[in-house]
């Protein structure tokens, strides 16, 4: 009866032989392509040659032509393969480059220093749980969630490559701590905030009042509002038909990226008061740049030269204003939550609110924001409640 083959990634008995200069150690190793090969190393002594061979076997990589993650691969190598796969998803338009930048920063800053030199087969639930727990203790629950996502992604890829039988991250203890409920502006607070915007010289100089009204009237994401151009608007029909977001990519600068979900490319009906704001704004910008209103082609909320506004600078100016105004907790995302609340109180369904916010999953709207291509007209009608908050 023939001897059964060695399991993948294992070796047989080590044999040693004296040579003219020392010792040679050799054994058979069954590579990850299923082929059994001889591996040998040399040393000045019998023990030295054996240690050299064992070290070589521990660091054994797949032969030329083999690809993917293996059980003996270092974790950092598996992580690089995962990042390469993520980049391919970005190139195909399925993932965002800003997500990759966030993940890569956390990977290199928190994960690799802790477990980068471990073998893939050494990734256990306790070890990975310690990495997630350390991220929460030293940073925040949000950071720990990101770290867990990274670990799950890499281990999931290892499972698909056959290097792990199952994803150990699935059994890592869930993050503890009650999630604070997102706070939204009530109508009285919204009216007060917008009034303070109109009377704040610095806020007016940095063109914040109209931008805040855009977010209060649409619920769009910060980058989406900064990316909208005049050709996306039909003020006669009272709609904005557009899908994109202003992002900053490391090494590339700012650019417009496609929305986070399929429904991000959506047509939004606009409330009549917001259309009036945009008409007035179009007239002022046309006069400022010395062009006819019909010839405006740039961003609706441009920088001083008419180009794309810097997102980070805009957020910095907003933080300065909100502190002066006594609303240190209000971000542009707060307007998004406030829109969800207004629509919810107006009786719109979770699906209609999700369409307004550009969520493919209703659960995201319900879980995060509630404090299809074209959305319900009821959303624009409900937001008429904001029309009285103009100076």
C-alpha positions in Angstrom: 0.0 0.0 0.0 1.5 3.4 -1.1 2.5 5.9 1.6 0.0 8.8 1.9 1.3 12.1 0.6 2.5 14.8 3.0 -0.1 17.4 3.9 0.3 20.7 2.1 2.9 22.9 3.7 4.6 20.2 5.7 7.9 18.3 5.4 9.2 14.8 6.1 12.1 13.5 8.1 15.2 15.7 8.1 18.4 13.9 7.1 21.9 15.2 7.5 25.1 14.4 5.6 28.7 15.4 6.2 30.4 17.5 3.5 34.0 18.7 2.9 33.2 22.0 4.5 30.6 21.0 7.1 27.1 19.5 7.0 24.1 19.3 4.6 20.5 18.9 5.9 17.8 17.9 3.5 14.1 16.9 3.5 11.1 16.6 1.3 8.6 19.5 1.5 5.1 19.4 -0.1 4.6 22.8 -1.6 1.4 24.7 -1.8 0.9 23.7 -5.4 0.8 20.0 -4.3 4.3 19.2 -5.7 6.8 17.6 -3.3 10.3 19.1 -3.6 13.7 18.5 -2.0 14.9 21.4 0.2 18.4 21.6 1.6 20.6 23.9 3.6 24.2 23.8 4.8 26.0 24.6 8.1 29.4 24.2 9.8 27.9 21.7 12.2 25.1 19.1 12.0 22.9 21.1 14.3 23.6 24.4 12.4 22.6 22.8 9.1 19.4 21.5 10.7 18.5 24.9 12.1 19.2 26.5 8.8 16.9 24.1 7.0 14.1 24.5 9.6 14.3 28.3 9.3 14.1 28.0 5.5 11.0 25.7 5.8 9.3 28.2 8.2 9.9 31.0 5.6 9.0 28.8 2.7 7.0 30.8 0.1 4.9 29.4 -2.8 6.9 28.4 -5.9 6.9 30.6 -8.9 3.5 30.7 -10.5 1.6 30.1 -7.2 -0.5 33.0 -5.9 -2.5 33.9 -2.9 -2.3 33.6 0.9 -0.9 30.5 2.5 -1.0 29.4 6.1 2.7 30.1 6.7 2.6 33.6 5.1 3.3 36.5 7.4 0.2 38.6 8.2 1.7 41.7 6.8 2.1 40.0 3.4 -1.5 38.9 3.5 -2.5 42.5 4.3 -0.6 43.7 1.2 -2.6 41.3 -0.9 -5.8 42.5 0.6 -4.9 46.2 -0.1 -4.1 45.2 -3.7 -7.6 43.6 -4.0 -9.1 46.7 -2.5 -7.3 48.9 -5.1 -8.8 46.7 -7.9 -12.2 47.3 -6.4 -11.6 51.0 -6.4 -10.4 50.9 -10.1 -13.7 49.0 -10.9 -15.7 51.7 -9.1 -17.0 49.4 -6.4 -15.1 51.0 -3.5 -14.0 54.5 -2.4 -10.4 55.6 -2.4 -11.0 57.5 0.9 -12.1 54.2 2.5 -8.8 52.6 1.4 -6.8 55.5 2.8 -8.6 55.2 6.2 -8.1 51.4 6.3 -4.5 51.6 5.3 -3.7 54.3 7.9 -5.3 52.1 10.7 -3.6 49.0 9.3 -0.1 50.4 9.3 -0.6 52.4 12.5 -2.4 50.0 14.8 -2.7 46.5 13.3 0.7 45.6 11.8 2.8 46.8 14.8 0.8 44.3 16.9 0.5 41.2 14.7 2.3 41.9 11.4 4.9 39.2 11.9 2.5 36.5 12.9 1.8 33.7 10.4 -1.7 33.5 9.0 -2.2 30.2 10.7 -1.4 31.8 14.0 -4.3 34.2 13.8 -6.5 33.1 16.7 -9.6 34.6 18.2 -7.9 35.7 21.4 -5.0 37.4 19.5 -7.3 39.3 17.2 -9.6 40.2 20.1 -6.7 41.8 21.9 -5.9 44.0 18.8 -9.6 45.2 18.6 -9.8 45.8 22.4 -6.5 47.8 22.4 -7.9 50.0 19.6 -11.0 50.7 21.7 -9.0 51.3 24.9 -6.4 53.6 23.4 -8.6 55.3 20.8 -12.3 54.9 20.4 -15.1 52.5 19.6 -15.2 53.9 16.1 -11.5 53.1 15.6 -12.0 49.6 17.0 -14.8 49.0 14.6 -12.5 50.1 11.7 -9.8 47.8 13.0 -12.2 44.9 13.2 -13.4 45.5 9.7 -9.8 45.4 8.5 -9.0 42.2 10.3 -12.2 40.6 9.0 -11.4 41.6 5.4 -7.9 40.1 5.5 -9.0 36.9 7.3 -11.9 36.6 4.9 -9.5 36.8 2.0 -7.3 34.1 3.7 -10.4 31.9 3.9 -11.1 32.3 0.3 -7.5 31.4 -0.6 -7.7 28.3 1.6 -5.2 29.5 4.2 -7.8 29.5 7.0 -10.7 27.2 7.5 -12.9 30.0 8.9 -12.8 33.7 9.7 -11.7 34.0 13.4 -12.9 37.6 13.5 -16.5 36.4 13.6 -15.9 35.0 17.1 -14.2 38.1 18.4 -16.3 39.6 21.2 -18.6 42.4 20.1 -17.6 46.0 21.0 -19.1 47.0 24.3 -20.6 50.3 25.2 -23.9 51.9 24.3 -23.9 53.9 21.2 -24.9 57.5 21.7 -28.1 58.5 19.9 -27.4 60.9 17.1 -28.6 64.4 17.9 -30.5 66.5 15.5 -31.5 70.1 15.4 -35.1 70.8 16.2 -36.8 73.5 14.1 -36.3 76.2 16.7 -32.6 75.5 16.9 -32.3 75.4 13.2 -34.0 78.8 12.9 -31.7 80.3 15.5 -28.6 78.8 14.0 -29.4 80.1 10.5 -30.2 83.5 11.9 -26.8 83.6 13.6 -25.1 82.5 10.4 -26.7 85.5 8.5 -25.5 87.9 11.2 -21.9 86.5 11.5 -19.6 88.6 9.3 -16.9 85.8 9.2 -19.4 83.2 8.3 -20.8 85.4 5.5 -17.3 86.1 4.3 -16.6 82.4 4.0 -19.9 81.8 2.2 -21.4 79.5 4.9 -25.1 80.6 5.1 -26.2 79.3 1.7 -24.1 76.2 2.1 -25.8 75.4 5.5 -29.2 76.0 3.9 -28.3 73.5 1.1 -27.6 70.8 3.7 -30.7 71.8 5.7 -32.8 71.6 2.6 -31.4 68.4 1.1 -29.7 66.3 3.8 -26.8 65.6 1.5 -23.4 64.5 2.6 -20.7 67.1 3.1 -18.7 66.1 0.0 -21.9 65.9 -2.1 -22.9 69.5 -1.4 -19.4 70.8 -2.3 -19.4 68.8 -5.6 -22.8 69.9 -7.0 -22.4 72.1 -10.1 -24.9 74.4 -11.8 -25.5 72.1 -14.7 -26.8 69.5 -12.2 -29.6 71.9 -11.3 -32.9 72.4 -13.0 -34.4 75.4 -11.2 -37.4 75.6 -13.4 -38.3 72.0 -12.5 -37.0 72.4 -8.9 -34.7 69.4 -9.0 -31.0 68.4 -8.7 -30.0 65.4 -10.8 -26.5 64.4 -9.8 -24.4 61.8 -8.2 -20.9 62.5 -6.9 -18.9 63.6 -3.9 -15.8 65.7 -3.4 -13.0 63.6 -1.9 -9.3 64.1 -1.3 -7.1 61.2 -2.4 -3.6 60.9 -1.1 -1.1 61.9 -3.8 -3.8 63.1 -6.1 -5.6 66.0 -4.3 -9.3 66.7 -4.6 -11.5 65.1 -7.1 -15.2 64.2 -7.7 -16.0 60.5 -6.9 -19.1 58.5 -7.7 -21.6 58.1 -4.8 -21.2 55.5 -2.1 -24.2 53.5 -3.3 -26.2 53.0 -6.5 -29.0 55.3 -5.1 -26.4 58.0 -4.4 -27.0 58.9 -8.1 -30.4 60.2 -7.5 -32.7 63.0 -8.5 -33.9 65.1 -5.6 -36.9 67.4 -5.8 -36.0 70.7 -4.1 -38.3 72.8 -1.8 -39.5 76.1 -3.3 -37.6 78.1 -0.6 -34.4 76.4 -1.6 -34.9 77.1 -5.3 -35.3 80.8 -4.4 -32.1 80.7 -2.4 -30.3 79.1 -5.5 -31.8 81.7 -7.9 -30.5 84.5 -5.8 -27.2 82.8 -5.5 -26.9 82.3 -9.2 -27.5 86.0 -9.8 -24.9 87.0 -7.3 -22.2 84.6 -8.5 -22.8 85.6 -12.2 -22.3 89.2 -11.2 -19.2 88.4 -9.1 -17.5 86.4 -11.9 -18.7 88.7 -14.7 -20.7 86.2 -16.7 -24.3 85.6 -17.7 -26.3 83.4 -15.4 -26.8 80.9 -18.2 -23.1 80.6 -18.6 -22.4 79.5 -15.0 -20.8 76.1 -15.2 -18.7 75.7 -12.0 -19.6 74.5 -8.5 -22.7 76.0 -6.8 -20.5 76.6 -3.7 -17.1 77.5 -5.2 -13.9 78.9 -3.8 -12.9 82.5 -4.4 -11.7 81.7 -7.9 -14.7 79.7 -8.9 -13.2 76.3 -8.6 -13.8 73.4 -6.2 -13.9 74.5 -2.6 -11.4 72.8 -0.2 -13.4 70.5 2.1 -11.0 70.6 5.0 -10.8 74.4 5.0 -14.6 74.6 4.8 -15.0 72.3 7.8 -12.4 74.4 9.7 -14.4 77.6 9.1 -17.6 75.9 10.1 -16.0 74.7 13.4 -15.0 78.3 14.1 -18.5 79.6 13.5 -20.3 77.0 15.5 -18.2 77.7 18.6 -18.9 81.4 18.3 -22.6 80.7 17.8 -22.9 78.4 20.8 -23.5 75.2 18.8 -20.2 73.3 19.2 -22.0 69.9 18.6 -23.4 70.8 15.2 -21.6 69.5 12.1 -22.7 69.4 8.5 -23.8 65.8 9.2 -26.1 67.2 11.9 -28.2 68.8 9.1 -28.4 65.4 7.5 -29.8 63.9 10.7 -32.1 66.9 11.1 -33.6 66.3 7.6 -34.2 62.6 8.5 -36.0 63.7 11.7 -38.1 66.4 9.9 -39.2 63.9 7.2 -39.9 61.2 9.8 -42.1 63.6 11.8 -43.9 64.5 8.6 -44.9 60.9 8.2 -42.7 59.8 5.3 -41.8 56.1 5.2 -38.3 54.9 6.1 -37.9 54.0 2.4 -38.7 57.5 1.3 -36.3 59.0 3.8 -33.6 56.6 2.8 -34.1 57.6 -0.9 -33.7 61.3 0.1 -30.5 60.6 2.0 -29.1 58.2 -0.7 -29.1 55.1 1.4 -29.5 51.7 -0.3 -30.4 50.1 3.0 -33.3 51.4 5.0 -31.7 50.0 8.1 -28.9 52.5 7.8 -31.4 55.3 7.8 -33.3 53.9 10.8 -30.3 53.0 12.9 -28.0 56.0 12.2 -30.1 59.0 11.0 -33.7 58.6 12.3 -33.5 60.7 15.7 -34.3 54.9 -5.3 -33.2 57.0 -8.0 -36.0 59.5 -7.7 -37.4 60.4 -4.3 -40.9 61.2 -3.2 -42.1 64.8 -3.8 -43.3 64.6 -0.2 -39.7 65.1 1.0 -39.4 68.5 -0.7 -42.9 69.5 0.5 -42.0 68.6 4.1 -38.9 70.7 3.9 -40.9 73.8 3.1 -41.0 74.2 6.9 -37.5 75.7 6.7 -38.5 78.5 4.2 -39.0 81.1 6.9 -35.5 80.9 8.2 -34.0 83.3 5.6 -32.8 86.7 6.3 
